[in-house]
Each structure stands twice: as C-alpha cells, then as structure tokens.
Amino acid sequence: MKIAIVTAYPPSKSSLNEYAHHFVRFLRKKSEVDQIYVLTDDLPSGQTYPAAPDPNQVIPMQIIPSWNFGDWRNPFRLLKTIRQLNPDIVFFNIHFASFADGKIAAALGLATPLLVKKAGYPTAVLLHNIMETVNLQSAGFSSNPILETAIRFSGNLITRLLLQADMVAVTIPKYVEILREKYNADNVFLIPHGAFDDEVTIPSFDLPAGPLKIMTFGKFGTYKKVEMLIEAFKLLQTTERPPLELVIAGSDSPNAAGYLAGVQQQYNDVPGLHFTGYVPEEDIPRIFGEAAAVVFPYTSTTGSSGVLHQAGSYAKAAVLPRLGDFAELIAEEGYTGEFFNPDSVPDLAQAIAKIIDNPQHRRQLGTQNFMASQGILMDEVVDWYLLHFETFLNQRSAATSPSALSRA
C-alpha cells in the first residue's frame, strides 16, 4: 500500500504537526505499507525538511512540500503532486483552519479531498474538529453576528464537501452523532486520538530541583489566551510558597501573528515568567517532564486536545476549563484534573494551587491521566486506519473487477 498523507509535519510550525509526526512514526513500522509520501506545507526561506528522516525504519518515506498556508492554489498543487506519485490512498490530517486563516483560501483547501476523489484517488479524512462545536468568536474567526451566520452556513457546505471523501474519521463520539444525524453521513467512523508512546512505561513523578514549573503548551492568541493565566500566576506569587515559574511553551496561532510578543512585552516585569517559543519535537519530553502542572487556558475548544493526551502520557496533573468539548473528552476517555471557570482569575489560581501545594494530589491526578492516555496507543490507532483502508480498497477493487463489471 502506497499512502500519501496531506498534513503539516515537523519542523513546520503549523497545526497538527506533532500528531502527524507520531502517526507517521508508527505507520513506518507496518508491514502492510510499502511507501509513505508526506505532502506537507512549505517551510520559510532557508529551512528544509530532512531528506531521509528516521533512516533506520524500513518503510520508505518521502517528505514533499506541496502546499503553502494561505495560498488559494493549494488544491491544484496538491492534485498535481498526487497525480505524479499515484498513491493507493490519500489521507488528510486536517481541521477547518489547516490550509489558511482567510476564508476563501481555507474553503478551497478543504475542498481538496473531493477534488482528489473526483480525480480517481481513494480519499480518507481525519477531521479534528467540526463547525457545529466551534465558538467562532473565541476561536478568532468572527466577531460579527451576521458574518458568523454566513460562516456557519459556509461551514455546513464545506462539511458536506468533506463528507464526500470515501472515509471520514473523528476522535469524539459526539462528532459522529452530529455528522450522522445532521448530514445523514454513513461513512463516518470514530477512531480514538491515540497515545504517542511506543509502550506503556510508568513515568517518574519526580520534579527537577528548583522552582515549581507551571506550564502551558500550544499555539496561542485566538481561543487559547495566556493573560488570565499570567494574572493567576501573579496571584499565586502573593502567597507564601516555594518559588514558582510559569512556562509558556509554543508559538502564535496562524490567526494571531505577534500575539505572544505583545504579551511578553506587556508582562516583562513579572518574575519567573518564561516564553520558550516554538518547541522542537525532541524538546517536548523535557518541557512536559519538568512541569508540576499543565494548564489549559482555553476560552473555547475546536476538537480533541492533543496537548491533553501528551500531558497524560507524561503523567501530568491538568488544570482544565469547564467547557463542553473538554467535559466530553474527559467523560469519554477518563482524563481528570482541577477545573476552573474560564472567566475567573481567582478560580484559575485556586485550581493551580490545589495541585502545586499538594504533591500527593498531583500524583493522583497524573496517574489517572497517564492511565487514560495509555488506553489506546497510537500503534493500535494506526492499525485501525490500515484496516479501514484495506477494507475499502479491497471493496473498490472487487467492484471494478471484470467479473463485477460484467455482472453490472
């Protein structure tokens, strides 16, 4: 099986790059796969993708820059590349803002699976969010009610386009229900997000010497804002306790260029506040491993949280907002944490304090999150995808065989 995967991929800083890294890492171990093509986005000038990543793995892999964030020509570039490669199946690892922050370019990018299917290639989509559960204002897409209504309408049309793919996978049960009931889709599957570890190994709960580190990780500026977290951190510093550090790990959301630089300037007098910038994949274990708590300063969600799965895999206690998608995820997958009102700085500070002031509670929360993260490993998730791919390709082959055509 030759698989082309349309996705962001490290060292690209675009969304879902970490998920793609781990998905491909496990895919390269599967004997059913003969060749992997990663069709990823263009890097900034002067940067390049590795020519032969992970050469010790036996499944050949080729990284091919085939689209550029914000470019309306992405569908045509991708189709041209796919025609040259002639894969057996094309897999899209995407969400609604994967291809652009501009509405027209984003919509054109999301039409690519249908375009590829019409060109004769089997298509599968992993859709990390759906429009029905996205708060457009807090996610940075619209603050105008009329424009929001128009975006919702357009989003429904785009969803119908995406559902024209041969297979659509989502990671949250509620998404399956919505897509099946609202759109009468019969090609939607629930496939878990998956844990990024190779095997179940009990992590250490020991923290490095020095200040206790409170960490948040992600792409910030739209529905992930850090001002309230910094204010809560300042509030924590007014109470006598061991030294604290707040680590803001990550970069700006594509919809909010310059956001973190502005925040850093605004709070440059706060002691113990650190901004890491983009975190390379090899540094992620250290960033998570040093954290006493991982905070999710979200005002909304747009799908299953890869960061929550990562925090769980490192057995970290989480500080979570009381929001619908998180509540759904936690209920379905067994995650836990201290919860806070996303509109209250004191409530957030109190939730963090319950963890950093009580090492035993921190370990209990971390243990439960670790067990939840290990429920289904990415290795098994990849097997599920390959099973669906093989089943569909076999059915397609049978339907187009000479005997089947003669019967038709």
C-alpha positions in Angstrom: 0.0 0.0 0.0 1.4 3.4 -1.0 -0.1 6.1 1.2 0.0 9.9 0.6 -0.6 11.9 3.8 -1.6 15.6 3.5 -0.6 17.3 6.7 1.6 19.7 8.5 4.8 17.9 9.6 7.8 19.0 11.8 9.7 21.2 11.5 6.7 23.0 10.1 5.0 25.0 12.9 1.5 24.6 11.5 -1.3 22.9 13.5 -1.3 19.1 13.8 2.4 18.7 13.0 3.0 16.8 16.3 0.1 14.4 15.6 1.4 13.8 12.1 4.9 13.1 13.4 3.7 10.4 15.7 1.2 8.9 13.3 3.8 8.6 10.6 6.4 7.2 13.1 4.1 4.3 13.8 2.9 3.9 10.2 6.5 3.3 9.2 6.6 0.1 11.3 3.7 -1.5 9.5 4.4 -4.3 7.0 1.2 -3.5 5.1 2.8 -0.2 3.9 5.2 -0.1 1.1 5.7 3.7 0.7 4.7 6.9 2.6 4.5 10.3 1.0 4.1 13.2 3.4 2.6 16.1 1.5 3.3 19.0 3.8 3.4 22.8 3.8 6.3 24.9 2.5 8.8 26.0 5.1 10.1 29.6 5.5 13.0 30.5 3.3 16.3 28.9 4.5 14.6 25.9 6.2 14.3 22.4 4.7 12.8 19.1 5.6 15.1 16.2 6.3 15.8 14.2 3.1 15.6 10.8 4.9 14.0 11.1 8.3 14.4 8.1 10.6 16.5 6.1 8.1 16.6 3.1 10.5 12.9 2.4 9.9 12.3 0.1 7.0 9.3 1.7 5.3 10.5 4.3 2.8 9.2 7.8 3.4 9.4 10.9 1.3 8.6 14.5 2.5 7.3 16.6 -0.3 6.3 20.3 0.3 3.1 20.6 -1.7 1.1 23.5 -0.3 1.5 26.8 1.4 -0.6 28.1 4.3 -2.9 30.8 3.0 -2.5 30.1 -0.7 -5.7 29.6 -2.8 -3.8 27.4 -5.3 -3.2 24.6 -2.7 -5.8 22.2 -4.2 -4.2 22.4 -7.6 -0.6 22.0 -6.3 -1.7 19.0 -4.2 -3.6 17.3 -7.0 -0.6 17.8 -9.4 1.7 16.2 -6.8 -0.7 13.3 -6.1 -1.0 12.5 -9.8 2.7 12.3 -10.1 3.0 10.0 -7.1 -0.1 7.9 -7.9 -0.7 6.6 -4.4 -3.2 3.9 -3.5 -4.9 6.2 -1.0 -4.7 9.8 0.1 -5.1 10.6 3.8 -5.9 14.1 5.0 -4.9 15.0 8.6 -6.7 18.3 8.9 -9.1 20.7 10.7 -11.1 23.6 9.5 -8.2 26.1 9.6 -5.4 23.8 8.3 -4.9 25.4 4.9 -5.5 29.1 5.6 -6.8 31.8 8.0 -8.5 33.6 5.1 -12.0 32.2 4.4 -11.7 31.7 0.7 -8.3 30.0 0.8 -9.4 27.9 3.7 -12.6 26.8 1.9 -10.6 25.9 -1.2 -8.1 23.9 0.8 -10.9 21.9 2.4 -12.4 21.1 -1.0 -9.2 19.3 -1.9 -10.3 15.8 -0.7 -13.3 16.0 -3.0 -11.1 17.2 -5.9 -8.7 14.3 -5.3 -11.5 11.8 -5.1 -13.0 13.1 -8.4 -9.6 12.6 -9.9 -9.9 8.9 -9.1 -7.9 8.5 -5.9 -9.4 6.9 -2.8 -9.5 9.5 0.0 -9.7 9.4 3.8 -10.0 12.4 6.1 -9.2 12.7 9.8 -11.2 15.7 10.8 -10.0 17.1 14.2 -12.9 19.5 14.6 -16.4 20.2 13.2 -18.0 23.6 12.7 -21.0 22.8 15.0 -18.8 22.7 18.1 -16.6 25.7 17.4 -17.2 29.1 19.1 -16.2 31.3 16.2 -15.8 34.4 18.2 -13.4 33.0 20.8 -11.6 30.9 18.1 -10.8 34.2 16.3 -12.9 33.7 13.1 -15.6 36.2 13.6 -17.0 38.9 16.0 -19.8 40.0 13.7 -23.1 38.1 14.2 -24.1 38.4 10.6 -20.7 37.3 9.4 -20.8 34.4 11.9 -24.1 33.3 10.4 -22.6 33.4 7.0 -19.5 31.4 8.2 -21.8 28.8 9.8 -23.7 28.4 6.5 -20.4 28.1 4.6 -19.1 25.7 7.2 -22.1 23.4 6.6 -21.4 23.4 2.9 -17.7 22.7 3.5 -18.7 19.9 5.9 -20.8 18.3 3.1 -17.8 18.6 0.8 -15.5 16.9 3.3 -18.1 14.1 3.8 -17.8 13.3 0.1 -14.5 11.6 0.9 -14.6 7.9 0.9 -14.0 7.8 4.7 -14.1 10.4 7.4 -12.7 9.7 10.9 -13.3 11.8 14.0 -12.0 11.3 17.6 -15.0 12.3 19.7 -18.3 10.3 19.8 -20.4 13.5 19.8 -18.9 14.4 16.4 -20.0 11.0 15.0 -23.6 11.6 16.2 -23.7 15.1 14.7 -22.3 14.2 11.3 -24.6 11.1 11.1 -27.8 12.8 12.3 -27.4 16.3 10.7 -25.8 15.2 7.4 -27.0 11.6 7.1 -23.4 10.6 6.7 -22.8 6.8 6.6 -19.0 7.0 6.0 -18.1 8.5 9.4 -16.0 6.4 11.9 -15.0 7.0 15.5 -11.2 6.4 15.8 -9.6 7.3 19.0 -6.9 10.0 19.2 -4.3 7.6 20.5 -1.4 8.0 22.9 2.0 8.9 21.4 4.1 6.4 23.4 5.7 3.3 22.0 4.6 1.2 25.0 3.2 1.5 28.5 6.0 2.7 30.8 5.3 4.2 34.2 6.8 7.7 34.2 8.6 9.3 37.1 6.7 11.8 39.3 9.9 13.4 40.5 10.4 17.1 39.5 13.7 18.8 38.9 15.3 20.8 41.7 14.4 24.5 41.7 11.2 26.4 41.3 7.9 24.5 40.7 7.0 25.0 37.0 3.5 25.7 35.8 3.4 25.1 32.1 1.0 25.7 29.2 1.7 24.4 25.7 0.2 25.2 22.3 -0.5 27.8 19.7 -1.9 30.9 21.3 -3.8 34.1 20.5 -7.3 33.0 19.5 -9.2 30.8 21.9 -6.0 30.0 23.8 -5.1 33.1 25.7 -2.4 33.4 28.4 -3.2 36.8 30.0 -5.6 35.3 32.5 -3.0 32.6 33.3 -0.3 35.2 33.9 -2.7 37.1 36.2 -3.4 33.9 38.1 0.4 33.3 38.4 0.9 36.7 39.8 -1.9 36.0 42.4 -0.2 32.7 43.4 3.1 34.6 44.0 1.4 36.8 46.6 1.0 33.7 48.9 3.9 32.2 50.8 5.0 29.0 49.0 8.2 27.7 47.2 9.4 29.6 44.2 7.3 29.3 41.1 7.9 29.6 37.3 5.3 30.0 34.6 6.5 28.5 31.3 4.5 29.5 28.2 5.6 26.9 25.6 4.7 27.3 22.0 4.0 30.0 19.3 1.3 32.2 17.9 -1.8 30.8 16.3 -1.8 31.4 12.5 -4.8 33.7 13.1 -2.9 35.8 15.7 0.6 36.7 14.5 2.5 38.7 17.0 0.2 37.8 19.9 2.9 36.3 22.3 5.4 39.1 21.5 2.8 41.6 22.7 2.0 39.6 25.8 5.7 39.2 26.6 6.2 43.0 26.4 3.1 43.6 28.5 4.3 41.4 31.3 8.0 41.8 31.1 8.2 42.8 34.7 6.7 39.5 36.1 9.4 37.4 37.8 9.5 33.8 36.9 7.7 34.2 33.6 9.3 32.4 30.6 8.4 32.2 26.9 10.0 29.3 25.1 8.9 30.0 21.5 8.3 27.0 19.2 9.3 23.8 20.9 11.0 21.2 18.6 9.8 17.7 18.9 13.0 16.5 20.7 12.5 19.0 23.5 8.9 18.1 24.2 9.7 15.4 26.8 11.8 17.8 28.8 9.2 20.6 28.7 6.4 18.3 30.0 8.7 16.3 32.3 9.7 19.4 34.3 6.1 20.7 34.8 4.3 20.3 38.1 1.0 21.1 36.3 -0.1 21.7 32.8 -2.7 24.5 32.4 -5.2 24.7 29.5 -6.1 28.5 29.4 -8.9 28.0 26.8 -12.0 30.1 26.3 -13.3 27.6 23.7 -12.2 24.3 22.1 -12.1 23.2 18.5 -11.8 19.5 18.9 -9.9 16.7 20.8 -6.9 18.1 22.5 -3.5 16.6 21.5 -1.9 18.5 24.4 -4.2 16.8 26.9 -3.1 13.4 25.5 0.5 14.5 25.7 0.1 15.7 29.3 -1.5 12.4 30.2 1.3 10.4 28.6 3.8 12.2 30.9 1.5 11.6 33.9 0.9 15.3 34.4 -1.9 16.9 36.5 -4.1 19.1 34.3 -5.8 22.4 35.1 -8.9 22.5 32.8 -11.6 25.0 31.9 -15.2 24.0 32.3 -16.0 23.8 28.6 -18.2 21.4 26.6 -15.6 19.6 24.5 -13.2 19.0 27.4 -16.0 17.7 29.5 -17.0 15.3 26.7 -13.4 14.2 26.2 -12.8 13.7 29.9 -16.0 11.7 30.4 -15.3 9.5 27.4 -11.6 8.9 27.9 -11.1 9.0 31.6 -9.0 12.2 32.0 -9.3 14.3 35.1 -7.9 17.5 36.6 -8.7 20.6 38.6 -11.3 22.7 36.9 -11.8 26.4 36.7 -14.2 29.0 35.5 -12.6 30.4 32.3 -13.8 33.9 33.2 -12.3 33.9 36.7 -8.6 34.6 37.6 -9.0 33.7 41.3 -10.7 30.4 40.3 -7.9 29.6 38.0 -5.3 30.4 40.7 -7.1 28.3 43.2 -7.2 25.3 40.8 -3.5 25.5 40.2 -2.8 25.9 43.9 -4.7 22.7 44.7 -2.1 20.8 42.6 1.2 22.6 43.3 0.5 22.7 47.1 -0.4 19.1 47.4 2.2 16.6 45.9 0.1 13.6 46.7 -2.9 15.1 44.8 -0.7 16.0 41.9 0.5 12.4 41.7 -3.1 11.1 41.9 -4.3 13.3 39.0 -1.2 12.5 37.0 -1.7 8.8 37.5 -5.3 8.9 36.3 -4.3 10.9 33.3 -1.5 8.6 32.5 -3.8 5.6 32.6 -6.3 7.4 30.4 -3.6 8.2 27.9 -2.5 4.6 27.7 -5.9 3.3 26.9 -5.2 3.1 23.2 -1.7 3.5 21.9 -1.1 5.3 18.5 0.3 1.9 17.3 -3.2 0.5 17.6 -4.8 3.5 16.2 -2.7 3.2 13.0 -3.7 -0.4 12.8 -7.4 0.7 12.8 -6.8 3.1 10.0 -4.9 0.5 7.9 -7.8 -2.0 8.5 -10.3 0.6 7.2 -8.0 1.5 4.3 -7.5 -2.2 3.2 -11.2 -3.0 3.6 -12.2 0.0 1.4 -9.5 -0.7 -1.2 -10.5 -4.4 -1.4 -14.2 -3.5 -1.9 -13.2 -0.9 -4.5 -11.1 -3.5 -6.3 -13.9 -6.1 -6.2 -16.4 -3.5 -7.5 -14.2 -2.6 -10.5 -13.1 -6.2 -11.4 -14.0 -7.6 -14.8 -16.4 -10.1 -13.2 -18.2 -7.4 -11.2 -18.5 -5.1 -14.3 -19.9 -8.0 -16.4 -22.5 -8.6 -13.7 -23.4 -4.9 -13.7 
